[in-house]
């Protein structure tokens, strides 16, 4: 039996104050650039909400749980968290059902 390995999708809606949007976007773009270079990363896209400068949708895809775990343990993920720690963010996580 040929079993197809299912990738892991991560979907986040991140909202900040409009005045903090540039800072958040810059941190997200740094994370995106470095995450796309990870061996297990298949996709890392950032969308900005048209009606709200501080609204972002982040769509990530990883080969498997190990790749996602490595991403979350990476130095660039830690740096993103540090760079955005002072921002008042609302983060909503979505998972497939």
C-alpha positions in Angstrom: 0.0 0.0 0.0 1.4 3.4 -1.0 0.9 5.9 1.8 1.2 9.5 0.9 2.8 11.6 3.6 0.7 14.5 4.7 2.4 17.8 5.1 1.8 20.1 8.1 0.0 23.4 7.5 0.2 26.3 9.8 -2.2 29.2 9.4 -2.0 32.3 11.6 -4.0 35.5 11.7 -1.8 38.1 13.4 -3.2 41.6 14.2 -1.4 44.6 15.7 -2.0 48.3 15.9 -1.7 50.0 12.5 1.2 52.1 13.9 3.1 48.8 14.6 2.4 47.2 11.2 5.7 48.2 9.6 7.7 46.7 12.5 5.7 43.5 12.5 5.9 43.2 8.7 9.7 43.6 8.8 10.0 40.9 11.4 7.7 38.6 9.5 9.7 39.1 6.3 12.9 38.3 8.0 11.3 35.1 9.4 9.9 34.3 6.0 13.3 34.6 4.2 15.1 32.4 6.7 12.2 29.9 7.1 12.0 29.3 3.3 15.6 28.2 3.4 14.8 25.4 6.0 15.1 21.9 4.6 11.5 20.9 5.6 9.8 24.1 4.7 7.5 23.9 1.6 5.8 27.3 1.9 5.9 30.5 3.9 3.6 33.3 2.6 2.5 36.5 4.2 -0.7 38.4 3.2 -1.6 41.8 4.5 -5.2 42.7 5.1 -6.4 45.4 2.7 -8.8 47.2 5.2 -6.4 47.1 8.2 -2.7 47.8 7.9 -2.0 45.8 11.1 -3.8 42.6 9.9 -1.7 39.8 8.5 -2.3 36.2 7.5 0.7 33.8 7.6 0.5 30.5 5.7 3.2 28.0 6.3 3.6 24.4 5.2 6.2 21.9 6.5 7.0 18.4 5.3 6.3 16.8 8.6 6.1 17.3 12.4 9.9 17.1 12.7 10.3 20.0 10.2 7.8 22.1 12.1 9.6 21.3 15.4 12.9 22.3 13.9 11.4 25.5 12.7 10.0 26.4 16.1 13.4 25.6 17.7 15.4 27.7 15.1 17.4 30.7 16.0 15.4 32.9 13.5 12.1 31.8 15.1 13.5 32.8 18.5 14.7 36.2 17.0 11.2 36.8 15.6 9.6 36.2 19.0 12.1 38.6 20.6 11.7 41.3 17.9 7.9 41.2 18.4 7.7 40.7 22.1 7.0 44.4 22.8 4.2 44.5 20.2 0.6 43.9 21.4 -0.3 41.1 19.0 -3.5 39.1 18.7 -2.6 35.7 17.2 -5.2 33.2 16.0 -4.1 29.8 15.0 -6.1 27.6 12.6 -5.7 23.9 12.0 -7.3 21.6 9.5 -10.3 19.6 10.6 
